[in-house]
Amino acid sequence: MVSTETEPARRATSVQRAVAEIRRMLRSRELVPGQQVRQETLAARLGVSRIPVREALKTLEAEGVLRHEPHVGYAVARLNADELAQVYLMRRALETEVIRAFPRLSADQLRELTALNEAITEQVDKVDVAGIVAANQAFHFAMFRLSGLDLVVDEIDRLWRRSEPYRTVHLYDSGGRARVVREHRKMITALRRGDTEAVVALMDAHRDHTVADLSAALGLPPRA
């Protein structure tokens, strides 16, 4: 049977695969801040030409995940302490508004969040950090989308992606992994009783713990 997929469609699929693979490498720390990203290596790994890989790199550069230097190429973006603090400051402002817009959740919605948190627990038990990162993001964005503030949630997603090379670090610590699941359970309990202000406070503490862990683990460069 002759394929009906057009060349632009095939290229778009290849670009998506390349973006997904780079994200996976960031989550598993195969790529770390400051490390160069080799186009030829990625192309060979995915069995595609350099063209979709180059487009994927440009996509991630636009998100702030990668940086490009002429005659050098692409590398994973570094954030200093001040830049990381700004990312979390913006997250705090936007996520607070999103949480305060939550309706009273239904039993089905609460069950879905509980199931998503249990999926994180399964990855924690396997010590699969890349899996934990993906499952953790699925939990938070399923929760954020309940607000109906889709444009705001899209901006939160951009901020999460920008800090992704750093957010994985604290999950390599067993205490950090267990705390994520525990804090999510507290959020679900607060949502069950309709206490969005408690969820705001829990989310603030959740982020603060992450920032403290990152600062200690990475010895982030000081603000300029």
Backbone hydrogen bonds in HBPLUS format (Angstrom, degrees):
<---DONOR---> <-ACCEPTOR-->    atom                        ^
c    i                          cat <-CA-CA->   ^        H-A-AA   ^      H-
h    n   atom  resd res      DA  || num        DHA   H-A  angle D-A-AA Bond
n    s   type  num  typ     dist DA aas  dist angle  dist       angle   num
A0010-ARG N   A0006-THR O   2.92 MM   4  6.25 155.9  1.98 152.0 159.2     1
A0011-ARG N   A0007-GLU O   2.89 MM   4  6.12 159.9  1.93 154.6 160.3     2
A0012-ALA N   A0008-PRO O   2.89 MM   4  6.08 158.7  1.94 145.2 151.1     3
A0013-THR N   A0009-ALA O   2.99 MM   4  6.22 156.9  2.04 146.5 152.4     4
A0014-SER N   A0010-ARG O   2.93 MM   4  6.20 154.5  1.99 146.3 153.6     5
A0015-VAL N   A0011-ARG O   2.83 MM   4  6.13 152.1  1.90 152.2 160.2     6
A0016-GLN N   A0012-ALA O   2.98 MM   4  6.23 161.0  2.01 149.1 153.9     7
A0017-ARG N   A0013-THR O   2.95 MM   4  6.22 155.8  2.01 147.7 154.4     8
A0018-ALA N   A0014-SER O   2.95 MM   4  6.16 154.1  2.02 143.6 150.7     9
A0019-VAL N   A0015-VAL O   2.88 MM   4  6.16 161.9  1.91 155.9 160.5    10
A0020-ALA N   A0016-GLN O   2.91 MM   4  6.09 164.7  1.94 149.4 153.9    11
A0021-GLU N   A0017-ARG O   2.90 MM   4  6.08 152.7  1.98 145.4 152.9    12
A0022-ILE N   A0018-ALA O   2.99 MM   4  6.22 160.4  2.03 150.9 155.6    13
A0023-ARG N   A0019-VAL O   2.97 MM   4  6.23 160.2  2.01 151.5 157.3    14
A0024-ARG N   A0020-ALA O   2.94 MM   4  6.17 154.6  2.00 144.1 151.3    15
A0025-MET N   A0021-GLU O   2.93 MM   4  6.20 154.6  2.00 147.4 154.1    16
A0026-LEU N   A0022-ILE O   2.95 MM   4  6.25 144.4  2.08 145.7 155.4    17
A0027-ARG N   A0023-ARG O   2.96 MM   4  6.25 157.8  2.01 151.3 157.0    18
A0028-SER N   A0024-ARG O   2.95 MM   4  6.17 149.2  2.05 148.0 156.3    19
A0030-GLU N   A0025-MET O   2.85 MM   5  4.88 137.7  2.03 148.7 155.7    20
A0031-LEU N   A0025-MET O   3.12 MM   6  5.53 150.0  2.22 127.4 122.5    21
A0029-ARG N   A0026-LEU O   3.20 MM   3  4.93 152.2  2.28  95.5 103.7    22
A0035-GLN N   A0032-VAL O   2.96 MM   3  5.61 164.1  1.99 146.2 149.7    23
A0034-GLY N   A0076-VAL O   2.81 MM  42  5.07 162.7  1.84 128.9 134.9    24
A0076-VAL N   A0035-GLN O   2.87 MM  41  5.54 155.6  1.93 151.4 154.7    25
A0037-VAL N   A0074-TYR O   2.87 MM  37  5.52 164.7  1.90 136.8 138.2    26
A0042-LEU N   A0038-ARG O   3.13 MM   4  6.40 165.8  2.15 154.5 157.8    27
A0043-ALA N   A0039-GLN O   2.88 MM   4  6.06 162.4  1.92 154.0 159.5    28
A0044-ALA N   A0040-GLU O   3.02 MM   4  6.13 160.9  2.06 142.6 147.4    29
A0045-ARG N   A0041-THR O   2.94 MM   4  6.09 154.4  2.01 144.5 152.4    30
A0046-LEU N   A0042-LEU O   2.96 MM   4  6.14 151.6  2.04 150.7 156.9    31
A0047-GLY N   A0043-ALA O   2.84 MM   4  5.78 121.1  2.19 138.1 153.6    32
A0048-VAL N   A0043-ALA O   3.02 MM   5  5.10 155.8  2.08 143.1 147.4    33
A0054-ARG N   A0050-ARG O   2.75 MM   4  5.91 157.7  1.80 156.5 162.1    34
A0055-GLU N   A0051-ILE O   3.07 MM   4  6.38 155.3  2.14 149.5 156.1    35
A0056-ALA N   A0052-PRO O   2.91 MM   4  6.11 150.5  2.00 142.8 150.9    36
A0057-LEU N   A0053-VAL O   2.92 MM   4  6.21 155.7  1.98 150.8 157.2    37
A0058-LYS N   A0054-ARG O   3.02 MM   4  6.29 151.8  2.10 144.4 151.8    38
A0059-THR N   A0055-GLU O   2.98 MM   4  6.25 150.6  2.07 143.5 151.5    39
A0060-LEU N   A0056-ALA O   3.05 MM   4  6.37 158.9  2.09 150.9 155.4    40
A0061-GLU N   A0057-LEU O   2.85 MM   4  6.06 141.1  2.01 141.6 153.3    41
A0062-ALA N   A0058-LYS O   2.95 MM   4  6.18 155.2  2.02 146.6 152.2    42
A0063-GLU N   A0059-THR O   3.24 MM   4  6.57 136.1  2.44 135.9 147.3    43
A0065-VAL N   A0060-LEU O   2.97 MM   5  5.37 137.8  2.15 171.2 164.5    44
A0066-LEU N   A0060-LEU O   3.28 MM   6  5.66 155.1  2.35 112.7 113.5    45
A0064-GLY N   A0061-GLU O   2.93 MM   3  5.06 150.9  2.02 103.6 113.2    46
A0077-ALA N   A0065-VAL O   2.89 MM  12  5.54 168.9  1.90 137.9 139.7    47
A0067-ARG N   A0075-ALA O   2.83 MM   8  5.49 158.7  1.88 160.0 167.2    48
A0075-ALA N   A0067-ARG O   2.91 MM   8  5.49 149.1  2.01 153.7 163.4    49
A0069-GLU N   A0073-GLY O   3.01 MM   4  5.36 161.8  2.05 140.8 144.9    50
A0072-VAL N   A0069-GLU O   3.04 MM   3  5.30 156.3  2.10 130.6 132.0    51
A0073-GLY N   A0069-GLU O   2.88 MM   4  5.36 175.3  1.88 157.1 157.4    52
A0084-LEU N   A0080-ASN O   2.98 MM   4  6.22 167.6  1.99 163.7 167.1    53
A0081-ALA N   A0221-PRO O   2.87 MM 140  5.86 169.9  1.88 172.8 172.3    54
A0085-ALA N   A0081-ALA O   2.96 MM   4  6.07 153.6  2.03 140.8 148.6    55
A0086-GLN N   A0082-ASP O   2.98 MM   4  6.26 147.4  2.09 143.4 152.1    56
A0087-VAL N   A0083-GLU O   3.03 MM   4  6.38 153.6  2.10 148.5 155.2    57
A0088-TYR N   A0084-LEU O   3.07 MM   4  6.41 161.7  2.11 151.7 155.7    58
A0089-LEU N   A0085-ALA O   2.83 MM   4  6.04 141.1  1.98 142.1 153.9    59
A0090-MET N   A0086-GLN O   2.97 MM   4  6.20 161.7  2.00 151.9 155.0    60
A0091-ARG N   A0087-VAL O   2.95 MM   4  6.20 156.5  2.00 145.1 152.5    61
A0092-ARG N   A0088-TYR O   2.92 MM   4  5.99 157.3  1.97 139.5 145.5    62
A0093-ALA N   A0089-LEU O   3.16 MM   4  6.45 162.2  2.19 147.5 151.1    63
A0094-LEU N   A0090-MET O   3.03 MM   4  6.22 173.8  2.03 157.6 159.0    64
A0095-GLU N   A0091-ARG O   2.76 MM   4  5.67 165.3  1.78 155.5 160.8    65
A0096-THR N   A0092-ARG O   3.06 MM   4  5.92 150.5  2.15 139.2 146.6    66
A0097-GLU N   A0093-ALA O   3.39 MM   4  6.63 159.0  2.44 140.5 145.1    67
A0098-VAL N   A0094-LEU O   3.03 MM   4  6.31 157.4  2.08 150.2 156.8    68
A0099-ILE N   A0095-GLU O   2.93 MM   4  6.09 164.8  1.96 149.5 153.0    69
A0100-ARG N   A0096-THR O   3.02 MM   4  6.21 160.0  2.06 149.1 154.7    70
A0101-ALA N   A0098-VAL O   3.07 MM   3  5.21 144.6  2.20 100.4 111.2    71
A0102-PHE N   A0099-ILE O   3.07 MM   3  5.41 166.3  2.09 113.0 116.8    72
A0110-LEU N   A0106-SER O   3.03 MM   4  6.32 158.7  2.08 151.6 157.3    73
A0111-ARG N   A0107-ALA O   2.93 MM   4  6.13 151.2  2.01 144.6 152.8    74
A0112-GLU N   A0108-ASP O   2.96 MM   4  6.20 150.9  2.04 144.9 152.6    75
A0113-LEU N   A0109-GLN O   3.09 MM   4  6.39 160.7  2.13 148.6 152.5    76
A0114-THR N   A0110-LEU O   2.96 MM   4  6.16 156.7  2.02 145.7 152.6    77
A0115-ALA N   A0111-ARG O   2.88 MM   4  6.10 156.9  1.94 147.9 153.9    78
A0116-LEU N   A0112-GLU O   2.94 MM   4  6.21 153.7  2.01 148.1 155.4    79
A0117-ASN N   A0113-LEU O   2.96 MM   4  6.22 151.0  2.05 146.1 153.7    80
A0118-GLU N   A0114-THR O   2.93 MM   4  6.21 148.1  2.03 145.0 154.3    81
A0119-ALA N   A0115-ALA O   2.97 MM   4  6.26 139.4  2.14 139.8 150.8    82
A0120-ILE N   A0116-LEU O   3.25 MM   4  6.64 139.9  2.42 135.9 145.4    83
A0120-ILE N   A0117-ASN O   3.10 MM   3  5.06 123.9  2.43  92.2 106.3    84
A0121-THR N   A0117-ASN O   3.08 MM   4  6.48 153.3  2.15 143.4 150.4    85
A0122-GLU N   A0118-GLU O   3.01 MM   4  6.36 150.2  2.10 146.8 153.7    86
A0123-GLN N   A0119-ALA O   3.25 MM   4  6.56 152.7  2.33 140.0 146.3    87
A0123-GLN N   A0120-ILE O   3.02 MM   3  5.14 115.5  2.45  98.1 113.7    88
A0124-VAL N   A0120-ILE O   2.82 MM   4  6.14 151.3  1.90 152.8 162.3    89
A0125-ASP N   A0121-THR O   2.89 MM   4  6.15 157.9  1.94 151.6 156.7    90
A0126-LYS N   A0122-GLU O   3.20 MM   4  6.45 138.7  2.38 135.4 145.8    91
A0128-ASP N   A0123-GLN O   3.02 MM   5  5.31 171.2  2.03 152.8 154.5    92
A0127-VAL N   A0124-VAL O   2.96 MM   3  4.81 150.4  2.05  99.8 109.4    93
A0132-ILE N   A0128-ASP O   2.82 MM   4  6.13 147.4  1.92 150.5 161.1    94
A0133-VAL N   A0129-VAL O   2.91 MM   4  6.18 163.2  1.94 156.3 159.4    95
A0134-ALA N   A0130-ALA O   3.13 MM   4  6.37 164.2  2.16 146.9 150.5    96
A0135-ALA N   A0131-GLY O   2.92 MM   4  6.05 163.4  1.95 147.9 153.1    97
A0136-ASN N   A0132-ILE O   2.72 MM   4  5.78 156.1  1.77 152.7 159.8    98
A0137-GLN N   A0133-VAL O   3.00 MM   4  6.17 158.3  2.05 145.9 151.4    99
A0138-ALA N   A0134-ALA O   3.00 MM   4  6.24 153.5  2.08 143.2 150.9   100
A0139-PHE N   A0135-ALA O   3.00 MM   4  6.27 153.4  2.08 145.5 151.8   101
A0140-HIS N   A0136-ASN O   3.07 MM   4  6.38 172.1  2.08 156.0 156.4   102
A0141-PHE N   A0137-GLN O   2.97 MM   4  6.08 169.0  1.98 155.2 158.4   103
A0142-ALA N   A0138-ALA O   3.01 MM   4  5.96 146.1  2.13 140.0 148.6   104
A0143-MET N   A0139-PHE O   3.08 MM   4  6.31 152.6  2.16 146.6 154.2   105
A0144-PHE N   A0140-HIS O   2.78 MM   4  6.09 163.1  1.80 151.2 156.2   106
A0145-ARG N   A0141-PHE O   2.99 MM   4  5.88 159.1  2.03 137.6 142.9   107
A0146-LEU N   A0143-MET O   3.10 MM   3  5.51 148.1  2.21 108.7 118.0   108
A0147-SER N   A0144-PHE O   3.03 MM   3  5.83 166.8  2.05 122.2 126.5   109
A0148-GLY N   A0145-ARG O   3.19 MM   3  5.75 154.3  2.26 114.0 119.7   110
A0153-VAL N   A0149-LEU O   2.96 MM   4  6.22 159.6  2.01 156.2 163.0   111
A0154-ASP N   A0150-ASP O   2.89 MM   4  6.10 148.3  1.99 145.0 153.4   112
A0155-GLU N   A0151-LEU O   3.21 MM   4  6.50 147.2  2.33 139.0 146.6   113
A0155-GLU N   A0152-VAL O   3.11 MM   3  5.17 120.4  2.48  95.1 109.5   114
A0156-ILE N   A0152-VAL O   2.99 MM   4  6.37 151.0  2.08 147.1 155.7   115
A0157-ASP N   A0153-VAL O   2.88 MM   4  6.15 153.4  1.95 147.2 154.5   116
A0158-ARG N   A0154-ASP O   3.12 MM   4  6.46 147.2  2.24 139.7 147.6   117
A0159-LEU N   A0155-GLU O   3.14 MM   4  6.50 153.6  2.21 146.2 152.5   118
A0160-TRP N   A0156-ILE O   2.91 MM   4  6.24 157.4  1.96 154.4 160.9   119
A0161-ARG N   A0157-ASP O   2.97 MM   4  6.21 160.1  2.01 150.4 155.4   120
A0162-ARG N   A0158-ARG O   3.02 MM   4  6.25 152.7  2.10 144.0 151.4   121
A0163-SER N   A0159-LEU O   3.25 MM   4  6.52 147.4  2.36 145.4 152.3   122
A0164-GLU N   A0161-ARG O   3.17 MM   3  5.00 158.5  2.22 100.2 106.8   123
A0166-TYR N   A0163-SER O   2.91 MM   3  5.51 147.1  2.01 119.7 129.7   124
A0167-ARG N   A0163-SER O   2.96 MM   4  6.12 154.1  2.03 151.7 159.6   125
A0169-VAL N   A0166-TYR O   3.08 MM   3  5.76 151.7  2.17 119.4 126.3   126
A0171-LEU N   A0168-THR O   3.06 MM   3  5.53 144.4  2.19 111.8 122.4   127
A0172-TYR N   A0169-VAL O   3.13 MM   3  5.78 167.5  2.14 118.9 122.3   128
A0173-ASP N   A0170-HIS O   3.33 MM   3  5.73 162.4  2.37 106.5 111.0   129
A0176-GLY N   A0173-ASP O   3.07 MM   3  5.26 117.7  2.47 101.1 115.9   130
A0177-ARG N   A0173-ASP O   3.07 MM   4  6.43 155.3  2.13 155.0 162.1   131
A0178-ALA N   A0174-SER O   3.09 MM   4  6.31 166.1  2.11 150.6 153.5   132
A0179-ARG N   A0175-GLY O   3.00 MM   4  6.11 154.0  2.07 144.7 152.2   133
A0180-VAL N   A0176-GLY O   3.20 MM   4  6.38 151.5  2.29 144.5 150.2   134
A0182-ARG N   A0178-ALA O   3.12 MM   4  6.34 164.8  2.14 151.2 155.8   135
A0183-GLU N   A0179-ARG O   2.84 MM   4  5.97 164.1  1.87 157.2 160.5   136
A0184-HIS N   A0180-VAL O   3.06 MM   4  6.25 151.3  2.14 145.6 153.6   137
A0185-ARG N   A0181-VAL O   3.09 MM   4  6.38 153.2  2.16 147.8 154.5   138
A0186-LYS N   A0182-ARG O   3.24 MM   4  6.61 150.2  2.34 143.2 150.6   139
A0187-MET N   A0183-GLU O   3.10 MM   4  6.43 150.4  2.19 143.3 151.1   140
A0188-ILE N   A0184-HIS O   2.96 MM   4  6.32 159.1  2.01 154.9 159.9   141
A0189-THR N   A0185-ARG O   2.99 MM   4  6.24 156.1  2.05 146.8 153.3   142
A0190-ALA N   A0186-LYS O   3.00 MM   4  6.27 156.2  2.06 146.7 152.7   143
A0191-LEU N   A0187-MET O   2.85 MM   4  6.14 154.6  1.92 150.6 158.3   144
A0192-ARG N   A0188-ILE O   2.87 MM   4  6.07 146.8  1.98 145.3 154.4   145
A0195-ASP N   A0190-ALA O   2.93 MM   5  5.22 159.3  1.97 156.7 151.0   146
A0194-GLY N   A0191-LEU O   2.98 MM   3  4.78 154.4  2.05  98.4 106.3   147
A0198-ALA N   A0195-ASP O   3.21 MM   3  5.46 127.5  2.50 100.9 113.4   148
A0199-VAL N   A0195-ASP O   3.27 MM   4  6.69 148.1  2.37 141.5 150.4   149
A0200-VAL N   A0196-THR O   2.88 MM   4  6.23 153.0  1.95 150.2 157.4   150
A0201-ALA N   A0197-GLU O   3.06 MM   4  6.31 161.9  2.09 145.2 149.0   151
A0202-LEU N   A0198-ALA O   2.89 MM   4  6.11 157.2  1.94 147.2 153.9   152
A0203-MET N   A0199-VAL O   2.80 MM   4  5.95 156.1  1.86 150.2 156.8   153
A0204-ASP N   A0200-VAL O   2.91 MM   4  6.16 153.0  1.99 148.5 156.0   154
A0205-ALA N   A0201-ALA O   3.06 MM   4  6.33 160.5  2.10 146.8 151.3   155
A0206-HIS N   A0202-LEU O   2.86 MM   4  6.03 151.6  1.94 143.5 152.4   156
A0207-ARG N   A0203-MET O   2.97 MM   4  6.22 161.1  2.01 152.1 154.6   157
A0208-ASP N   A0204-ASP O   2.93 MM   4  6.15 163.2  1.96 149.1 154.5   158
A0209-HIS N   A0205-ALA O   2.90 MM   4  6.08 156.5  1.95 151.2 156.3   159
A0210-THR N   A0206-HIS O   3.26 MM   4  6.52 154.1  2.33 139.9 146.6   160
A0210-THR N   A0207-ARG O   3.03 MM   3  5.07 113.2  2.49  95.8 111.9   161
A0211-VAL N   A0207-ARG O   2.93 MM   4  6.27 163.0  1.96 160.4 164.1   162
A0212-ALA N   A0208-ASP O   2.98 MM   4  6.15 163.6  2.01 150.2 154.7   163
A0213-ASP N   A0209-HIS O   2.96 MM   4  6.14 160.2  2.00 148.0 153.5   164
A0214-LEU N   A0210-THR O   2.88 MM   4  6.11 159.5  1.92 152.7 158.6   165
A0215-SER N   A0211-VAL O   2.93 MM   4  6.10 166.7  1.94 153.7 156.9   166
A0216-ALA N   A0212-ALA O   3.10 MM   4  6.26 160.5  2.14 147.1 152.0   167
A0217-ALA N   A0213-ASP O   2.88 MM   4  5.98 161.8  1.91 150.6 156.2   168
A0218-LEU N   A0214-LEU O   2.86 MM   4  5.75 161.0  1.90 154.7 158.6   169
A0219-GLY N   A0215-SER O   3.08 MM   4  5.48 145.6  2.20 131.5 139.1   170
